[in-house]
Amino acid sequence: MNDLYYKSTRSNKEKILSSQAIVNGIACDGGLYIPSSFPKIDKPFLQLKEMDYRQLAFYIIKKYLTDFDGEELKSCIDSAYDAKFDSPLIAPLIKVGEVFFLELYHGLTLAFKDMALSILPHILKVSVSKLNIGKDIVILTATSGDTGKAALEGFANVDGTKIIVFYPKEGVSQIQERQMTTQEGNNTYVIAIEGNFDDAQTGVKRIFNDKEFNRILNDNGYMFSSANSINIGRLIPQIVYYIYAYIKLLKLGEISSGEKINVVVPTGNFGNILSSYYAKKMGLPINKFICASNENNVLYDFINTGIYDKQRELKVTSSPSMDILISSNLERLLYDLCDNDVDMVNGLIGELNKSGRYEINSRMKNKLGDFYGEFTTDSETIETIREVFKDFNYLIDTHTAVGYDVYKKYIKAASDKTKTVIASTASAFKFPESIIGAIDSKFRVSDKFALIERMAEITNKTIPKGIKDIGRRKILHNTVCKQEQMKSVISEILGL
Ligand SMILES: *Cc1c(COP(=O)(O)O)cnc(C)c1O
């Protein structure tokens, strides 16, 4: 039907179909898989605007999973975007003042990671059976807080899989930690790392690329795959909601067909914003990609100077899911910026691994023109939450607040009137200890789980079912290890 295939950002040798790319997770050469070309949105937006989320997801994802038949994909979509989501719209678009918040947190774990991780396990399962792999898949995941829980929820009790999640002990919110350590399921393993997210992610990547360890795994009937956004199966479902936001704006009469919009994305590993970039490559009219960082502002520096420099202290902020210095998916953007020059990508990543820094050439810098990068401090974040709640009676979480504050800085700098969609990446209920102080002047530190109830009271909202009673759930996981011990922990779990 068409000749789309997947290849690595670091070489041109491998050419594989989507099912194989999703099962592999990461390319043999350590690079990331990308589609060989970007399929185009080939229906008028005025026609698309009548679609619901599932229909649009089918239309878009089908273009990428070319070796899936319609029935297979439809069943994945129906199992993913169902009543697990507490809004039938799946991703409601809410107008607040002059901007539109795209609420991506209505899934089970209250963060946007559910948008892709509700479907990835189903896609992976179909892929495994298509390829006759005959091995159990071990999903190895590093998390800055939200991916871990969303992946655990997605893969719990899925036959033929085990899921092992590593999270930074001091780097996630209390609710995030409790969500993970109370995870049920006969195939779920949660381990805290003494270190930060980058330590966990680097450790996981190293294990993926450890040929000898992979051989041992293989001999024991296992195979690794990834639920992190290095897996292209995470990015494809995320393209859908940007197009969904667009057709909703159209339906609301806020824009006319073909009119450009801006997107604001609170960014860490660069997966979410890259999906919006891919949506543009498919034909979605996006004017600016507004990349919002917290005080770990490597991407702000990169977008403004062309220099990526991870040599700095990682800060623990109130937006922990963005506490990242090595944004993995930037490699996919680099590939695009240098017109698919794998030698260039290899050179830059090589420098990053060797010296912790690289600089792109002026031609690549010029192609960054569609991006705007800014950052927000922790105190600005809390102030933003307070203001938005006071002015609009609308509660945003710390990550979304970073996005909103950066948007305000953008407007000040650019006085741009383009309609703007802000990716609202988590529910405020996930970060009560940071948020309560912004909205409740009588706030006193009390039981952290009681804070959730207080928040519900002030905002007049019901506590999302994903965290209701979380304080009373039994802790089922309590292993802590050092980065060097990750391999032996895995060996123990798998009985190698
Ligand atoms: C993961 C996460 C982000 C960062 O998304 P990336 O795709 O890693 O850039 C932002 N906000 C929240 C709430 C998240 O969970």
The ligand as an ORCA input file, in Angstrom:
! r2SCAN-3c Opt
* xyz 0 1
  C       6.523     13.309     31.195
  C       5.920     14.591     31.577
  C       6.313     15.799     30.984
  C       7.441     15.871     29.990
  O       7.080     15.247     28.759
  P       8.217     14.814     27.742
  O       7.499     14.074     26.668
  O       9.157     13.936     28.511
  O       8.869     16.050     27.268
  C       5.654     16.964     31.350
  N       4.670     16.946     32.268
  C       4.265     15.806     32.861
  C       3.195     15.872     33.866
  C       4.861     14.588     32.520
  O       4.455     13.459     33.120
*
